[in-house]
Amino acid sequence: MVFLAVIVLSDPNLVVLTFVYLIAFGLLLWAIATIVVGIFGRLFSPGLRGLSVGSGLIALVVAIVVLLVPELVIDVLLVLLALVLLVVGVGEIMIGAFARHRPSLLRGVAILVGLLTASLSVLVIFDPSLGRLTLALILATVIGIVGIRNFLHGITGHRSVHLYGAPQPTEV
């Protein structure tokens, strides 16, 4: 896991492209399966079979576009994600400014989080490569933390956690 985190940090574009290709291939397989079910699924009503074929064709077109132009798809998705984050950031700012029932410290934190979120989203809208880098850094951090935790867990050994009221395991 730690080695994987280093790979993610060394080439973020490779990781994002790999992720997009995996999703595209999964979508392609799903599209083919829904088309086949729509054509040969005799137990379904004609309307449901037509819907299955139609949705499969749409998914097939989307999968082909993603496979042919992954860079464009990544940039579009990052901009859409940034727009959603902009809305979330503005919402946090509004909550911090107008939610009078909260303590002042929490309102200040909400405004600060909203400003940071909105600022990052605007930066990503204007430069999607920054979004790729941020996504890769977050992914590498999470993978690295999990890897270090697993490593430390292996060194220190495993002790069962017994929950209150849960049946105790029996030894054989």
Solvent accessible surface area in square Angstrom, and as a share of the most:
residue,aa,sasa,rsa
1,M,103,0.46
2,V,68,0.39
3,F,150,0.63
4,L,83,0.41
5,A,7,0.05
6,V,84,0.48
7,I,57,0.29
8,V,2,0.01
9,L,93,0.46
10,S,84,0.54
11,D,60,0.31
12,P,27,0.17
13,N,73,0.37
14,L,95,0.47
15,V,24,0.14
16,V,10,0.06
17,L,41,0.20
18,T,63,0.37
19,F,123,0.51
20,V,14,0.08
21,Y,78,0.30
22,L,118,0.59
23,I,94,0.48
24,A,0,0.00
25,F,105,0.44
26,G,38,0.37
27,L,50,0.25
28,L,38,0.19
29,L,124,0.62
30,W,129,0.45
31,A,0,0.00
32,I,85,0.43
33,A,52,0.40
34,T,23,0.13
35,I,27,0.14
36,V,70,0.40
37,V,67,0.38
38,G,2,0.02
39,I,77,0.39
40,F,135,0.56
41,G,15,0.14
42,R,169,0.62
43,L,180,0.90
44,F,91,0.38
45,S,63,0.41
46,P,112,0.71
47,G,57,0.55
48,L,88,0.44
49,R,53,0.19
50,G,44,0.43
51,L,122,0.61
52,S,22,0.14
53,V,38,0.22
54,G,30,0.29
55,S,41,0.27
56,G,0,0.00
57,L,89,0.44
58,I,121,0.61
59,A,7,0.06
60,L,46,0.23
61,V,91,0.52
62,V,71,0.41
63,A,0,0.00
64,I,78,0.40
65,V,67,0.39
66,V,16,0.09
67,L,41,0.20
68,L,134,0.67
69,V,66,0.38
70,P,15,0.10
71,E,76,0.34
72,L,101,0.50
73,V,26,0.15
74,I,6,0.03
75,D,46,0.24
76,V,72,0.42
77,L,100,0.50
78,L,14,0.07
79,V,41,0.24
80,L,94,0.47
81,L,90,0.45
82,A,2,0.01
83,L,79,0.39
84,V,88,0.51
85,L,59,0.29
86,L,51,0.25
87,V,107,0.61
88,V,74,0.42
89,G,0,0.00
90,V,71,0.41
91,G,30,0.28
92,E,49,0.22
93,I,43,0.22
94,M,96,0.43
95,I,73,0.37
96,G,0,0.00
97,A,33,0.26
98,F,133,0.56
99,A,16,0.12
100,R,167,0.61
101,H,160,0.71
102,R,90,0.33
103,P,81,0.51
104,S,88,0.57
105,L,141,0.70
106,L,91,0.45
107,R,46,0.17
108,G,38,0.36
109,V,72,0.41
110,A,6,0.05
111,I,57,0.29
112,L,103,0.51
113,V,68,0.39
114,G,0,0.00
115,L,91,0.45
116,L,114,0.57
117,T,26,0.15
118,A,14,0.11
119,S,58,0.38
120,L,65,0.32
121,S,0,0.00
122,V,59,0.34
123,L,99,0.49
124,V,11,0.06
125,I,48,0.24
126,F,164,0.68
127,D,71,0.37
128,P,31,0.19
129,S,65,0.42
130,L,55,0.28
131,G,5,0.05
132,R,20,0.07
133,L,84,0.42
134,T,33,0.19
135,L,77,0.38
136,A,1,0.01
137,L,84,0.42
138,I,102,0.52
139,L,70,0.35
140,A,2,0.02
141,T,77,0.45
142,V,81,0.46
143,I,21,0.11
144,G,10,0.10
145,I,109,0.55
146,V,48,0.27
147,G,5,0.05
148,I,93,0.47
149,R,146,0.53
150,N,67,0.34
151,F,129,0.54
152,L,95,0.47
153,H,87,0.39
154,G,61,0.59
155,I,111,0.56
156,T,87,0.50
157,G,34,0.33
158,H,135,0.60
159,R,181,0.66
160,S,71,0.46
161,V,128,0.73
162,H,101,0.45
163,L,124,0.62
164,Y,226,0.86
165,G,74,0.72
166,A,39,0.30
167,P,129,0.81
168,Q,112,0.50
169,P,93,0.59
170,T,123,0.71
171,E,175,0.78
172,V,194,1.12
